[in-house]
Amino acid sequence: MGKRMTKEERRTQLLAMANQIVQKSGTEALTLISLADYAGVSKPITYEHFGSREVLLSALYQSYDQRVIKAIEQAVAEHPLSLEATIDSVVKSYLACVVHCGPQYEEIIAALQAYPGYRNLKADIRYYFSKAYWQILQPHLTGSFQENKGVLYAIHGTIDAISDAVMIEGLSYEAAERLLRKLIFTIVKSL
């Protein structure tokens, strides 16, 4: 008999399977019941972990965002010196995660925005990433987060728009990388 999963391992497994459902069939197909059936677990297990479809979708989008920030932080830690190296790490890590996550991230965000508590989700995501970029770029910026918030929002908007162009419009990964490095460097150096 195999080792029993911890609660965190089971949650991770369920999120991975929820992602597979969204990849294959879209967000409309993702419910706690469909997840239980797909994962081969009882329905109470999915309800114990997530409680509702809304919580499941929220956990799924947050897992994507956390994966992106973790990849960026890890890459920056490996090349922490120059602004150019930091921007290169941010760009490569973000684009790699976007390509890995696929277009289902935007589908999940759209599905969540149908819930009243998530109407401002895009603003929350922008703030979350801007705070992370602040931490990562802080050695290269002067002033507080509040003083740099507009710049950090511009960086996030630029990265988000170019990433969408890669996923939706077929902009090449290499062209996106070059463009993002140049734009972010220009934004930071303009301060």
N, C-alpha and C positions, 0 to 999 in steps of 0.2 A: 504494500500500500504506500502511495506517495506521500510526501510531506504536505501537510495542510498549509494553504496560503495564509499569510498574515492579512489583516484588514487592509493595510496599505498596498500590499501586493495585489490583492483582489481588486481594489479600486483602480490601480494602474492597469490591470488586465481589462477591466470593464471599460475604462476610457479608451484603450486601444481598440477594443471591439466596437465601441460606439463610433469611433473614427472610421473604422472599416464599413460600417453600415452607411454612414454619411457619404463616404467615397463611392460606394456601389449604388446607393439608392436615393441619396439626398436626405435633407433634414426632415422632410415629411415622414419618412419611414422610421425615424428614430423615436421610439417611445421606451419607457421602462420595460414594458412587456416584450417588445421586439428585441430589446437588448438581452433580456433574460433568456429568451428563446435562442438567440444567436450565440450567446455565451454558454448555453447548456447549464444554466443555474436556475434555481427557483426564483419566482417573481419577488418574494420577500427579500431576497439578497439585493436585488437592484434597488428596491425601495429603501432598504436599510442604508445603502451607500449614498443615495441621491434624493430620495423623498418625492421628487417630482421631475417631470420632463424639463421644466425651467431650470432647476438646479443642475441637472445632467448637462444641459447645453452650456450653462455658465461654467461648470467644471471643465468641460471640453475646451471652450475658448480660452480659459485661464491656463490650461495645460499648454496650449500653443504659445501663448504670450510668455509664460515662464520658460519654455524651451528656447525661445528666441533670445531672451535676456541671458539665460545661463550660457548659451553658446557664445554670445558676444563677450560676456565677462571672462569666460575661459580663454577665448582668443586674445583678448586685450591683455590678460595676465601673462600670456606667453610672449607678447611683443609690447611691453608697456612704455616704451621710451618716447618716441616722436609723435607729433600730431598726425603725420602721414601714416605711420604704422597703426596708430589707434583707429583712424578713420578706415583704413584698409580692413582691419579686423572687424569693425562694426559692419561695414558693407558686405564683406564676404559671408560673415556669420548670418546676417539677416536674410540675405538672398538665398543662402543654402536652406535655411529653415522654411522660407516661403515656398521654395520649390518642393521641399519635402512635405510640407503640410498641404499643399495643393489649394485649389480654389474653394474647397469645402469650408475653410475658415470664414470667408465672406458669407457663405450660406448660413453658417452657424450664427454669425453676428446678426444677419437679417432676421433669422428666426427668433433670436432673443429679443430684438427690438419690438416684437409684437407684444411682449409682456410689459405692463405699465412700469415696472421697476427698472426697465432697461432702455427707456427712451433716450437717455443721455449716454448710452454705452460708448459711442464713438468718442465723445469728449473724455470719458473715463479712461479709455484706451490711450488716447493722446497724452493725457496727464501721466499715466503709468509709464509709458515709454519715455516721455520727456524727463521724468524723474530718473529713470535708469540712464538715459544719455547724460544727464547732469553728473551722475556719479562717475561715469566712464570718462567724460570729457573734462571734468573739473580741473585736472592739472593744466589744461590748456585754455581755460576761461578765467576771466576776472569777474568779481562780483558774486552776488548770491544767486540762488535758483530763481528767486522772484525777479531779479534784475535781468536774468537771461531767459526767462520763460518764453518770450516771443521767439527768440532764436531757436530754442529747443523745440518749440512747436513747429517752426519752419523746417528744422531737420527731420522731425518725425513725418511731417506732411510730404516732404520731398522723398524720403525713403518709401513711404506708403504708396505714393503715386507711381513711382518708378517700378516698385515691386508689382503693383497691379498691372502695369503695362507688360511686365514679363509674363505674368500668369494669364492675363485675359487677351492682350493684344499681340502677343508673340514677339515683343522686344527681346533681342538676344541677351542672354545672361551676361556675356562679355561687354556688350554695349552698356547695359544697365550698371555694371560694376564701374566702368570707366566714368560714366556720367555722374553716378552718385559720389564717387571719390572727389571728383572735381567740384561738384556743387556744395558738398558738405565742407570741404576745405575752404571754399570761397566764403561760405556763410560764417564759419568760425573765424576766419582771418579778417572779416569785415568789422569785427568788434573793436 
